[in-house]
Amino acid sequence: MYDIAVVGGGLVGAAFALDLARQNTIVKIILIERNQPDFSHNEQGYDNKIYALSPKNYQHIQAMTSLLDEKRVGVIEAMDVRGNHGGKIEFDQHDCRGNYLAKIVEYRNLHQAVYRELSNHDNVEFKFTSLAKIENGAEQVSLYDTDGSKLDARWLIAADGANSFVRQQIGFDLKEIPYYQSGVVANFRCEHDHHNIARQWFLGEGILAYLPLPNQQISIVWSSNEPDALLQLSADELCSVVAEAGQYSLGKLELITSAQAFPLKLNLIEKFYSERVILIGDAAHTIHPLAGQGVNLGFGDAWELALLLAKNANNLSIAELARYNYNRLAEVRKMQMTCHMLHRLFHNRLPVVDKLRNLGLNLINQISPLKKVLINSAINY
Ligand SMILES: Cc1cc2nc3c(=O)[nH]c(=O)nc-3n(C[C@H](O)[C@H](O)[C@H](O)COP(=O)(O)OP(=O)(O)OC[C@H]3O[C@@H](n4cnc5c(N)ncnc54)[C@H](O)[C@@H]3O)c2cc1C
């Protein structure tokens, strides 16, 4: 019997397994992932799936592994956020406690570093398979895969993403709110230096972010109501549309990694555990990407749960689990609701709301203490 079965070896599941394996070298862990990762593309250009990691999470990753290729990591030293009618708010490292606001890391770079580090731990096994059934009991959980084999574990940690199979099998109570938008991502080389400034435009029809990568490159996340219209553009057309929407702030753009779209929704769950199954990452909660907080919240779950299980995988009490749930729910809801309200506010086309939100941005920009509170609560967890 395994102590811990982690289902889903994306960033959150793999990072959780690594954090736990480092802290407790006796606990027996199996990581079950449906797709065998292929790291052969890593040298071919930049991944269009990128993440803005908070300083705290980036430092946690650095403490767990030295295998991240830091030459490929971008840094955000300042932010420039614009409303659609003259509203503006600017942040830089003087507004926060650290010396940068976030690091921009490619999915592949981070995923590879965590997997390579995990393979150095004798107490971690990998299994690449799809699950067919789960039986959740008071003492253990049984996992059956599609070829009929079975394994048992004391705890199942589900990190299998926003459409979690485990969550559906167990029947967790979920409220799902679609945004009727997709996040369109792509990478570009820019004519002018970005100076490590992240830029964001609340456009009315959507939200566009330019995130700085090394070598005068950027990655964009465009939360759009009409993602297909963007995906159907030729490379040259997409460059023009993205440069124009970004007010040519970085001059002309050249596409270096093609566009891809991810549907956006808000998933709300109150209780992240049921008997022997605990949900983490996107399996437990999703969030609008306008503040780049999804994987940051997932890492928050991973670090706190790994600490708890490293101390006590055999006899974790219901009271400890309930406290874990309380802590994580408070953190997650605060961020989910902040992003949801911002999305609603900037999606509203009433002229009076339009004026107010742009005024609001300018007001926050002028009140230095409020700006500091906002930025520190966004990046410091
Ligand atoms: C456009 C966009 C931009 C974003 N930008 C940011 C950002 O800048 N910063 C940030 O913090 N977050 C960002 N996010 C959010 C971030 O992508 C997610 O929060 C994060 O990927 C969640 O990681 P995860 O490991 O929980 O889930 P996933 O990344 O979905 O991984 C789930 C894993 O489980 C596996 N799996 C699924 N089903 C099974 C099964 N039945 N059996 C076994 N394995 C299974 C999958 O193959 C996958 O490997 C963004 C999201 C979008 C859509």
PDBQT file of the ligand as one rigid body, heavy atoms in Angstrom, charges set to zero:
ROOT
HETATM    1  C1  LIG A 401      -4.643  31.502 -20.477  1.00  0.00    +0.000 C 
HETATM    2  C2  LIG A 401      -4.202  31.165 -19.099  1.00  0.00    +0.000 A 
HETATM    3  C3  LIG A 401      -3.144  31.844 -18.518  1.00  0.00    +0.000 A 
HETATM    4  C4  LIG A 401      -2.739  31.545 -17.212  1.00  0.00    +0.000 A 
HETATM    5  N1  LIG A 401      -1.694  32.253 -16.647  1.00  0.00    +0.000 NA
HETATM    6  C5  LIG A 401      -1.348  31.999 -15.357  1.00  0.00    +0.000 A 
HETATM    7  C6  LIG A 401      -0.294  32.739 -14.721  1.00  0.00    +0.000 A 
HETATM    8  O1  LIG A 401       0.337  33.629 -15.299  1.00  0.00    +0.000 OA
HETATM    9  N2  LIG A 401       0.009  32.456 -13.418  1.00  0.00    +0.000 N 
HETATM   10  C7  LIG A 401      -0.674  31.503 -12.727  1.00  0.00    +0.000 A 
HETATM   11  O2  LIG A 401      -0.396  31.298 -11.528  1.00  0.00    +0.000 OA
HETATM   12  N3  LIG A 401      -1.658  30.762 -13.325  1.00  0.00    +0.000 NA
HETATM   13  C8  LIG A 401      -2.015  30.985 -14.600  1.00  0.00    +0.000 A 
HETATM   14  N4  LIG A 401      -3.005  30.251 -15.180  1.00  0.00    +0.000 N 
HETATM   15  C9  LIG A 401      -3.641  29.167 -14.429  1.00  0.00    +0.000 C 
HETATM   16  C10 LIG A 401      -2.850  27.870 -14.534  1.00  0.00    +0.000 C 
HETATM   17  O3  LIG A 401      -2.743  27.494 -15.880  1.00  0.00    +0.000 OA
HETATM   18  C11 LIG A 401      -3.519  26.746 -13.755  1.00  0.00    +0.000 C 
HETATM   19  O4  LIG A 401      -3.952  27.202 -12.516  1.00  0.00    +0.000 OA
HETATM   20  C12 LIG A 401      -2.522  25.596 -13.558  1.00  0.00    +0.000 C 
HETATM   21  O5  LIG A 401      -2.097  25.069 -14.798  1.00  0.00    +0.000 OA
HETATM   22  C13 LIG A 401      -3.161  24.474 -12.742  1.00  0.00    +0.000 C 
HETATM   23  O6  LIG A 401      -2.225  23.442 -12.585  1.00  0.00    +0.000 OA
HETATM   24  P1  LIG A 401      -2.715  22.004 -12.145  1.00  0.00    +0.000 P 
HETATM   25  O7  LIG A 401      -1.471  21.180 -12.054  1.00  0.00    +0.000 OA
HETATM   26  O8  LIG A 401      -3.611  22.108 -10.963  1.00  0.00    +0.000 OA
HETATM   27  O9  LIG A 401      -3.654  21.490 -13.330  1.00  0.00    +0.000 OA
HETATM   28  P2  LIG A 401      -3.256  21.148 -14.833  1.00  0.00    +0.000 P 
HETATM   29  O10 LIG A 401      -2.194  22.020 -15.334  1.00  0.00    +0.000 OA
HETATM   30  O11 LIG A 401      -4.554  21.113 -15.595  1.00  0.00    +0.000 OA
HETATM   31  O12 LIG A 401      -2.662  19.667 -14.740  1.00  0.00    +0.000 OA
HETATM   32  C14 LIG A 401      -3.492  18.548 -14.533  1.00  0.00    +0.000 C 
HETATM   33  C15 LIG A 401      -2.698  17.301 -14.890  1.00  0.00    +0.000 C 
HETATM   34  O13 LIG A 401      -3.501  16.149 -14.608  1.00  0.00    +0.000 OA
HETATM   35  C16 LIG A 401      -3.440  15.245 -15.697  1.00  0.00    +0.000 C 
HETATM   36  N5  LIG A 401      -4.696  14.484 -15.681  1.00  0.00    +0.000 N 
HETATM   37  C17 LIG A 401      -5.930  14.934 -15.986  1.00  0.00    +0.000 A 
HETATM   38  N6  LIG A 401      -6.825  13.934 -15.809  1.00  0.00    +0.000 NA
HETATM   39  C18 LIG A 401      -6.137  12.854 -15.378  1.00  0.00    +0.000 A 
HETATM   40  C19 LIG A 401      -6.519  11.533 -15.009  1.00  0.00    +0.000 A 
HETATM   41  N7  LIG A 401      -7.791  11.125 -15.045  1.00  0.00    +0.000 N 
HETATM   42  N8  LIG A 401      -5.554  10.669 -14.610  1.00  0.00    +0.000 NA
HETATM   43  C20 LIG A 401      -4.240  11.072 -14.550  1.00  0.00    +0.000 A 
HETATM   44  N9  LIG A 401      -3.833  12.312 -14.889  1.00  0.00    +0.000 NA
HETATM   45  C21 LIG A 401      -4.770  13.194 -15.289  1.00  0.00    +0.000 A 
HETATM   46  C22 LIG A 401      -3.251  16.122 -16.919  1.00  0.00    +0.000 C 
HETATM   47  O14 LIG A 401      -2.682  15.399 -17.999  1.00  0.00    +0.000 OA
HETATM   48  C23 LIG A 401      -2.321  17.205 -16.372  1.00  0.00    +0.000 C 
HETATM   49  O15 LIG A 401      -0.972  16.844 -16.489  1.00  0.00    +0.000 OA
HETATM   50  C24 LIG A 401      -3.418  30.533 -16.479  1.00  0.00    +0.000 A 
HETATM   51  C25 LIG A 401      -4.480  29.837 -17.080  1.00  0.00    +0.000 A 
HETATM   52  C26 LIG A 401      -4.877  30.165 -18.360  1.00  0.00    +0.000 A 
HETATM   53  C27 LIG A 401      -6.029  29.403 -18.980  1.00  0.00    +0.000 C 
ENDROOT
TORSDOF 0
